[in-house]
Amino acid sequence: MQKQQLPQSPEAQLQESSGIEDASLILAGAHYHLIAGLPAVAELDGCPVSDALPPIRIVALYNFTPFEDIVALRGPLQEACDREGIKGILLLAPEGINGTIAGSDDGMERVLEHIRALPGCEELEIKESRAPEMPFRRMKVRLKKEIVTMGQPNIDPRKDVGQYLAPEEWNALISDPDTIVIDTRNDYEVAIGTFKGAEDPKTRSFREFPEWFRNRRKELEAKGRVPKIAMFCTGGIRCEKSTSFVKAEGLDEVYHLKGGILKYLETVPEEESLWEGECFVFDQRVSVKHGLEIGSYDVCHACRRPVSEKDKVSPMFVQGVSCPHCHNERTEEQRQRYAARELQEKLARQRGKEHLGTQQK
């Protein structure tokens, strides 16, 4: 019998899309609450509070730019982060930089200064949020072949990508019947929310997207259709590559949502929105809704997929051990190991300490 290919877990997806190589750095870290888009002076219960911002600044960043010698860049970047107390993951590849880091405001500014001084990195793509405590355990600068793994060596987002559309322009495009709207994220992400009418490629890994698109294009050509293509992802980086790939395949009218789903949910009023459901995110929020409010999903600590309240009443859900999505994918030995880890983490929380176990596979 042919072995069933399992869906790619969010740990693996973190490597491809958000720059987090070791999911235990964030997903198995201390429980914290990210707050995005807060004003400089927050207002709590109607009372202005000037120091209401949580102290930890979290920055997700990427930039496509040619690096000739990533080995030479690695050491000084690691040293700069360590010196400033910055933690997280940064990926360096010949095509650029990608990652998520956290630390104090002053330390972050100095590290961003260092990164912006790298060749071609003057204009970084950055998204920021805040946390009351450090969400990462350590700092790693890793060398990779790609900063977001697609496995298509002949495409170059630095030279040709789709046309960016601001969130306020997005609704008109995806409401056009001549537009094919494609969600470039993985199946477990799409399952909890997507744009109205969007096609779900049902990919388990971003590497599967090119094959899916080529097959879909053949179907469209058989019907005599040459539609406009609109693509979107969580924060924008996957669309840099997917639109570059689609254009390299010979299509011209290719668009993508600037800033991704997160920017759309942050800026488009809910009453005008064409988004349905919640958006999966790779941090302790698990999912967000309009206005980037914390969503209703939890995460399975065995497979890292999102779980709903309905999932949690299933007999297949055991906290830290399994959920309806992964129960039949794990061996009894794995479940016993997860149960032991969950117990260790529970005891560590009771002692007020974080369990620094190894990443689950």
Protein Blocks (a to p, Z undefined) as FASTA:
>chain_A
ZZddddddfklmmmmmnopablmlmmmmccddddehiafbdceehiacfklpcfbdcddd
ddddddfblmlmmmmmmmmmmmnopacdddddfkbccddddddfklmmmmmmmmmmpghi
lpccddddddfbdfbfbdcddddfbfbdghpakbcfkloccddddfklmmmmmmpmkbcc
ddfbdfklmmnoccehiacehiabfklmmmmmmmmmmmmmmnopacddddddfkommmmm
mmmmmmmnopabdcddehijmlmmmmmcfklpcbecjddddbfkopacehhiacfbdcdf
klopacdfklmmpfkbcghkacfklmmmpcfklmmmmmmmmmmmmmmmmnopacdbdddZ
Z
